[in-house]
Amino acid sequence: MGRNDVVLAREKSQCAAVWRQENLCLVPRFFSTACAMTSPEASLRIGLALFLPGFFVIVPSIAAVIGYAAWKGKPNNFGRDMYWTAFVAAGAASGFLMVYAQRMSADVRSWQYLAQLACFGLGVLLFGVAGGCFIGIFTYRRRSSPQDPSE
């Protein structure tokens, strides 16, 4: 590690300490990961722009669509056990991706921030799928086989 790296790391930690003192730590760590950017508020705005619509619009919409499909008995090869399996798998993948994105702490000006946003967005989508499969466990209804009119 060169002298410039040490100086840069010290400046980043000092910047983070000053910024947190000024804002009294009202912002969770996830939304204030990049201190060396031009504006710390930009990270907060980007994070909230993804977080709020994602969890309050997209996730319930996905869950409702999957729950309605389960109530109609679609897809035909799914049953309660398959909805349970999909719920566990999607929930675990969603949790992993969102926690990984939270702990990435990428700078807004780097390509890693796009990877962080992509991981978090995919985690949110999988969270909606997991919620829909959970609803599908309880609303699943087998489709009755069509009656043959000749009988």
GULUM-969315 format. One record per residue: x, y, z of N, C-alpha, C, CB in turn; residue in three letters. Coordinates in steps of 0.02 Angstrom, whole numbers. Each point is the difference from the previous one (the first is absolute). Glycine has a CB too. Layout:
BEGIN
R   n_xx   n_yy   n_zz  ca_xx  ca_yy  ca_zz   c_xx   c_yy   c_zz  cb_xx  cb_yy  cb_zz rest
R      X      Y      Z      X      Y      Z      X      Y      Z      X      Y      Z  ala
...
# end
This chain:
BEGIN
R   n_xx   n_yy   n_zz  ca_xx  ca_yy  ca_zz   c_xx   c_yy   c_zz  cb_xx  cb_yy  cb_zz rest
R     43    -58      0    -43     58      0     45     62      0    -94    -62     61  met
R     85    104   -110     42     59     -7    -22     57     45     22    -34   -116  gly
R     20     86    118    -15     58     42    -65     34    -22    123     15     19  arg
R   -135    -12    -85    -61     32    -26    -63    -37     22     65     42    -98  asn
R    -61   -109    101    -57    -39     22    -16     13     73     29    -87    -83  asp
R     23     93    124    -10     14     71    -32     69      9     99    -73     29  val
R    -74    122    -66    -27     68      5    -72      1    -23    114     48    -19  val
R   -130    -82    -36    -68     -2    -25    -47    -34     50     44     -3   -117  leu
R    -22    -52    147    -41    -35     49    -12     44     61     46   -110    -39  ala
R      6    148     61     -8     44     58    -50     56    -17    118    -26     38  arg
R   -112     55    -99    -46     53    -19    -72    -25     -4     94     55    -64  glu
R   -103   -115     39    -68    -29     -4    -30     -9     69     31    -58   -107  lys
R      9     32    154    -26    -12     67    -14     66     35     64   -108      7  ser
R    -23    159    -18    -12     66     30    -63     31    -30    123     15     20  gln
R   -131    -23    -86    -60     26    -33    -62    -33     27     67     24   -104  cys
R    -65    -89    113    -58    -37     26    -16     22     71     29    -98    -73  ala
R     23    108    115    -12     21     69    -31     69      2     97    -70     38  ala
R    -72    117    -77    -27     68     -2    -72     -1    -25    115     47    -18  val
R   -127    -85    -36    -67     -1    -29    -50    -30     50     49    -11   -116  trp
R    -29    -41    152    -45    -31     49    -13     47     58     42   -113    -33  arg
R      9    151     54    -10     48     55    -49     55    -21    115    -25     43  gln
R   -109     49   -104    -44     53    -23    -72    -24     -6     96     51    -61  glu
R   -106   -113     41    -67    -25    -11    -26    -44     57     24      5   -121  asn
R     14     -9    175    -20    -36     61    -21    -72    -13    -36    109     46  leu
R     65   -140    -96    -12    -71    -16    -74    -16     -9    102    -28     63  cys
R   -139     73    -94    -71    -13    -12    -11    -46    -59    -26    111     49  leu
R     77   -121    -89     -6    -41    -60     33    -67     13      0    103    -74  val
R    -36   -159     59     31    -66      9     63     -8    -43   -113    -47     26  pro
R    157      3     -6     64    -10    -34    -10    -20    -73     51    -32    108  arg
R   -103     -4   -124    -11    -23    -68     -6     59    -49    -56   -102     45  phe
R     25    156    -23    -12     56    -44     57     50     -1   -120    -15     20  phe
R    169      8     24     56     47      2     66    -36     -8    -67     76     73  ser
R     71   -121   -122     60    -41     -8     58     37    -32    -74    -97     -8  thr
R     62    144    -36     54     32    -36     10     71     26    -25    -69   -101  ala
R     82     80    132     15     66     28     41     42    -47     -6    -49    114  cys
R     46     17   -157     46     37    -43    -35     27    -62     93    -71     43  ala
R   -158     70    -45    -35     25    -59    -12     74      7    -55   -111    -17  met
R     27    140    -34    -10     72      2    -54     21     50     36      5   -119  thr
R    -87    -46    127    -54     18     45    -27    -62     36    -29     97    -74  ser
R     34   -101    140    -26    -58     36    -76     -7     -8     94     11     81  pro
R   -128     43    -93    -73     -2     -8    -20    -37    -64     -8    107     64  glu
R     52   -109   -113    -15    -35    -63    -10    -74     13     65     86    -65  ala
R    -22   -115    107     -7    -71     16    -65    -13     36    125    -10      8  ser
R   -144     54     37    -64     -7     35    -59      3    -48     52     51    102  leu
R    -51     -3   -147    -54      7    -48     -6    -60    -46     15    123      5  arg
R     42   -148    -29     -1    -58    -45    -26    -61     38     97     47    -67  ile
R    -73    -57    128    -22    -57     40    -74      2     14    112     -4     50  gly
R   -137     62    -30    -72      6     15    -42     -5    -63     28     71     97  leu
R     -2    -47   -154    -37     -5    -63    -10    -73    -20     46    111    -36  ala
R     -1   -155     55     -8    -71    -15    -38    -36     55    105      3    -65  leu
R    -92     15    127    -28    -35     57    -76      9      6    109     13     57  phe
R   -132     47    -57    -71     13     12    -46    -29    -54     35    102     59  leu
R    -25    -87   -123    -45    -30    -50      9    -76     -4      4    107    -64  pro
R     57   -130     76     12    -71     -4    -41    -39     51    114     25    -41  gly
R   -111     -3    103    -34    -38     53    -74     16      7    108     -3     57  phe
R   -129     61    -79    -71     17     10    -42     -4    -64     38     73     91  phe
R     -7    -83   -149    -38     -6    -63     17    -66    -35     -2    125    -11  val
R     65   -136     -3     21    -57    -40    -11    -66     36     83     72    -57  ile
R    -60    -77    119     -5    -63     38    -74    -20     10    108     27     58  val
R   -152     17    -35    -70    -22      6    -33    -18    -67     -8     73    101  pro
R     28    -39   -154    -28    -16    -66     20    -70    -22      2    122    -30  ser
R     62   -138     36     23    -67    -18    -33    -53     42    110     48    -35  ile
R   -115    -35    100    -31    -48     45    -74    -11    -17     80     34     90  ala
R   -115     20   -107    -71     -6    -18     -9    -40    -65    -22    109     58  ala
R     64    -97   -107     -6    -36    -64     13    -75     11     37    104    -63  val
R     14   -121    100     16    -71     12    -55    -32     43    123     24     -9  ile
R   -147     11     59    -55    -26     41    -63    -12    -40     49     59     98  gly
R    -65    -13   -143    -59     -8    -42      8    -59    -48    -22    124      7  tyr
R     82   -132    -35     13    -58    -44     -7    -65     39     77     71    -70  ala
R    -55    -72    132     -7    -61     41    -73    -14     14    112     22     52  ala
R   -150     30    -40    -72     -9     14    -36    -29    -61      4     96     81  trp
R     20    -77   -141    -29    -26    -62     27    -70    -16    -12    118    -42  lys
R     62   -142     79     28    -66    -12     53     -2    -53   -107    -44     34  gly
R    138    101    -47     53      3    -52     66     12     34    -81     44    -85  lys
R    135    -67     60      9    -47    -55    -24    -70     21     98     68    -42  pro
R   -113   -108     -8    -29    -66     12     45    -47     38    -65     16   -103  asn
R    130    -10     94     46    -46     32     22     23     70     39    -33   -113  asn
R    -67     87    139     15     23     67    -53    -25     48     56    103    -46  phe
R    -36   -119    106    -45    -18     54     22     38     62    -21   -115    -49  gly
R    -12     99    106     19     35     62     73    -12     18   -118    -11     39  arg
R    141    -50    -50     70    -15     17     49     38    -44    -37   -113     38  asp
R     20    123   -101     44     38    -44     -1     74     17    -20    -84    -91  met
R    -38    111    111     -2     70     23     42      8     63   -116     14    -50  tyr
R    114    -64     95     40      3     61     74      0    -17    -91    -59     63  trp
R    112     15   -109     70     -4    -20     22     65    -33    -11   -124    -15  thr
R    -30    151    -28     17     64    -34      4     57     51    -56    -41   -105  ala
R     12     41    155      1     51     52     66     -1     38   -125     -8     10  phe
R    147    -51     10     62     -6     38     60     20    -43    -51    -91     70  val
R     53     66   -131     57     15    -44      4     74    -17     -8   -116    -47  ala
R    -49    145     28      0     72    -19     14     44     61    -81    -25    -93  ala
R     54      6    151     13     39     61     73     -1     20   -116    -25     37  gly
R    147    -34    -41     71     -5     18     43     40    -49    -21   -114     50  ala
R      7    107   -115     39     37    -50    -10     75      8     -9    -96    -79  ala
R    -53    117     94    -15     71     10     38     27     60   -113    -17    -51  ser
R    110    -18    106     35     22     59     75      6    -11    -88    -54     68  gly
R    117      3   -102     72      2    -14     18     60    -43      4   -124      8  phe
R    -42    136    -61     17     55    -46     -7     68     33    -37    -71    -94  leu
R    -16     81    134     -9     65     32     52     13     54   -122     -8    -24  met
R    140    -43     62     52      9     51     68     12    -33    -65    -74     80  val
R     79     36   -133     63     10    -36      4     71    -29      3   -123    -28  tyr
R    -58    148      0     -1     68    -27     10     51     55    -75    -38    -93  ala
R     46     26    150      7     47     56     72      4     25   -118    -25     33  gln
R    153    -30    -33     67     -1     27     54     14    -52    -40    -81     83  arg
R     21     94   -144     49     14    -53     37     66     12    -72    -63    -79  met
R     39    113    103     25     69     10     42     24    -60      0    -20    123  ser
R    -34     27   -178     32     25    -61     -9     75     -6    -20   -111    -56  ala
R     69    143     25     -3     72    -12    -48     13    -58    119     15     41  asp
R   -158     39    -35    -50     16    -51     32     11    -68    -71     51     88  val
R    133    -27    -89     33     15    -64     32    -60    -32     20    112     43  arg
R    -24   -172    -14     33    -58    -28    -50    -48    -32     90     11     86  ser
R    -65    -58   -126    -43    -50    -32    -28    -47     52     68      9   -105  trp
R    -36    -15    162    -24    -45     53    -66     23     28    118    -28     27  gln
R   -132     92    -31    -65     25     24    -57    -27    -44     56    104     45  tyr
R    -43   -109   -110    -50    -30    -44    -11    -73     17     31     80    -91  leu
R     22   -115    107     -6    -70     21    -39     -5     66    108    -28    -58  ala
R    -96     75    102    -37      1     64    -74     12    -12    103     42     58  gln
R   -119      5   -102    -70     13    -15    -33    -59    -35     27    121     -9  leu
R     10   -154    -35    -27    -59    -35    -13    -57     49     61     33   -104  ala
R    -16    -45    150    -10    -52     51    -61     16     43    123    -24      1  cys
R   -128     86     20    -56     19     43    -66     -5    -39     75     76     66  phe
R    -76    -54   -129    -61     -3    -40    -22    -72    -12     32    106    -54  gly
R     15   -150     38    -16    -70     -9    -25    -31     65     86     -8    -92  leu
R    -56     28    147    -24    -24     66    -71     21     14    116      5     41  gly
R   -133     57    -59    -69     24      9    -49    -40    -43     45    115     26  val
R    -26   -127    -89    -44    -40    -44    -10    -70     27     39     67    -98  leu
R     15    -98    122     -7    -67     28    -40      0     65    109    -30    -52  leu
R   -106     85     89    -41      7     60    -74      0    -18     93     64     57  phe
R   -110    -30   -112    -69     -1    -25    -21    -70    -22     13    118    -35  gly
R     31   -154      2    -15    -68    -21    -10    -45     61     66     16   -106  val
R    -24     -8    156     -7    -39     61    -66     15     35    125     -2     13  ala
R   -144     66    -11    -64     18     30    -59    -30    -39     52    105     42  gly
R    -47   -104   -107    -53    -29    -41     -6    -75      8     17     91    -81  gly
R     40   -124     87     -1    -73     11    -27    -16     69     98    -14    -78  cys
R    -84     58    127    -29    -10     67    -75      6     -2    104     45     52  phe
R   -129      4    -88    -73      6     -8    -27    -60    -38     10    126      1  ile
R     28   -149    -51    -21    -57    -40     -7    -64     40     55     53    -96  gly
R    -16    -60    150     -6    -59     42    -71     -6     28    122      8     31  ile
R   -152     48    -13    -65     -1     32    -58      9    -49     54     45    100  phe
R    -41    -14   -157    -56     12    -47     -2    -51    -57      8    119     28  thr
R     40   -165    -31      2    -48    -56    -63    -42     -1    126     -3      6  tyr
R   -152     -5    -66    -61    -39    -11     12    -43    -61    -75     88     54  arg
R     63   -152    -48      8    -44    -58    -55     15    -49     54    -89     70  arg
R    -35     88   -133    -50      9    -53    -37    -65     -9     70     88    -59  arg
R   -134    -84     55    -39    -61    -11      9    -21    -73    -84     31     91  ser
R     91    -95   -101      8    -24    -68    -65      7    -38     89    -81     37  ser
R    -85    100   -101    -62     11    -38    -39    -66     -8     55     96    -61  pro
R   -119    -91     69    -44    -59     -7    -10    -15    -72    -58     27    107  gln
R     59    -90   -124    -12    -23    -68    -75      2    -14    104    -73      2  asp
R   -127    111    -52    -72      7    -11    -34    -65    -24     21    120    -27  pro
R     18   -168      4    -31    -62    -25    -22    -46     56     70     10   -102  ser
R    -48      3    164    -18    -43     55    -66     18     30    118    -17     22  glu
# end
